[in-house]
Amino acid sequence: MESFFFDLTRHALWIAAVLASPLLIVALVAGVGVGLFQALTSVQEMTLTFVPKVGAMLIVFWVSMSFMTATLVTFFTDEIIPRIEGK
Protein backbone atom coordinates (compact mmCIF):
# COMPACT_ATOMS: atom_id res chain seq x y z
CA MET A 1 0.00 0.00 0.00
CA GLU A 2 2.82 2.43 0.83
CA SER A 3 4.60 1.64 -2.41
CA PHE A 4 1.42 2.58 -4.27
CA PHE A 5 1.40 6.07 -2.75
CA PHE A 6 5.14 6.59 -3.14
CA ASP A 7 5.12 5.45 -6.75
CA LEU A 8 2.07 7.54 -7.58
CA THR A 9 3.58 10.60 -5.87
CA ARG A 10 6.89 10.13 -7.69
CA HIS A 11 5.12 9.83 -11.03
CA ALA A 12 2.89 12.84 -10.29
CA LEU A 13 5.92 14.99 -9.40
CA TRP A 14 7.64 13.93 -12.61
CA ILE A 15 4.52 14.84 -14.64
CA ALA A 16 4.39 18.23 -12.88
CA ALA A 17 8.04 18.87 -13.76
CA VAL A 18 7.45 17.90 -17.40
CA LEU A 19 4.40 20.15 -17.63
CA ALA A 20 6.11 23.13 -16.01
CA SER A 21 9.38 22.87 -17.95
CA PRO A 22 8.30 24.69 -21.16
CA LEU A 23 7.04 27.67 -19.18
CA LEU A 24 10.08 27.78 -16.92
CA ILE A 25 12.52 27.51 -19.82
CA VAL A 26 10.80 30.35 -21.70
CA ALA A 27 10.75 32.51 -18.55
CA LEU A 28 14.47 31.86 -18.09
CA VAL A 29 15.35 32.67 -21.70
CA ALA A 30 13.15 35.78 -21.75
CA GLY A 31 14.61 36.97 -18.45
CA VAL A 32 18.19 36.52 -19.65
CA GLY A 33 17.38 38.22 -22.95
CA VAL A 34 15.74 41.21 -21.28
CA GLY A 35 18.56 41.38 -18.72
CA LEU A 36 21.14 41.49 -21.50
CA PHE A 37 19.15 44.16 -23.30
CA GLN A 38 18.94 46.25 -20.13
CA ALA A 39 22.65 45.84 -19.44
CA LEU A 40 23.63 46.81 -22.98
CA THR A 41 21.33 49.84 -23.23
CA SER A 42 21.32 50.96 -19.56
CA VAL A 43 17.51 51.04 -19.63
CA GLN A 44 16.24 50.22 -16.14
CA GLU A 45 12.48 50.02 -16.66
CA MET A 46 10.60 47.59 -14.40
CA THR A 47 7.82 46.93 -16.89
CA LEU A 48 10.44 45.97 -19.47
CA THR A 49 11.33 42.92 -17.39
CA PHE A 50 7.75 41.89 -16.67
CA VAL A 51 5.78 42.37 -19.90
CA PRO A 52 7.96 40.38 -22.34
CA LYS A 53 8.33 37.52 -19.88
CA VAL A 54 4.59 37.25 -19.27
CA GLY A 55 3.83 37.61 -22.98
CA ALA A 56 6.27 34.86 -23.92
CA MET A 57 4.90 32.60 -21.20
CA LEU A 58 1.32 33.15 -22.37
CA ILE A 59 2.27 32.29 -25.94
CA VAL A 60 4.10 29.12 -24.88
CA PHE A 61 1.23 28.14 -22.59
CA TRP A 62 -1.25 28.57 -25.44
CA VAL A 63 0.93 26.53 -27.81
CA SER A 64 1.66 23.72 -25.34
CA MET A 65 -1.82 23.50 -23.82
CA SER A 66 -2.78 20.45 -25.91
CA PHE A 67 0.43 18.65 -24.86
CA MET A 68 -0.27 19.43 -21.21
CA THR A 69 -3.86 18.26 -21.44
CA ALA A 70 -2.92 15.04 -23.23
CA THR A 71 -0.20 14.32 -20.67
CA LEU A 72 -2.57 14.80 -17.74
CA VAL A 73 -5.34 12.73 -19.34
CA THR A 74 -2.87 9.93 -20.06
CA PHE A 75 -1.58 10.05 -16.48
CA PHE A 76 -5.08 9.82 -15.04
CA THR A 77 -6.32 7.11 -17.40
CA ASP A 78 -3.19 4.97 -17.19
CA GLU A 79 -2.13 5.43 -13.57
CA ILE A 80 -4.85 6.69 -11.26
CA ILE A 81 -8.14 5.29 -12.58
CA PRO A 82 -6.98 1.65 -13.00
CA ARG A 83 -5.50 1.63 -9.50
CA ILE A 84 -8.65 3.08 -7.97
CA GLU A 85 -10.91 0.64 -9.82
CA GLY A 86 -8.64 -2.27 -8.95
CA LYS A 87 -9.01 -1.73 -5.22
Summary of the structure (lengths in Angstrom):
residues: 87
radius of gyration: 18.9
end to end distance: 10.6
largest distance: 62.5
contacts: 201
relative contact order: 0.12
helix: 92%
strand: 0%
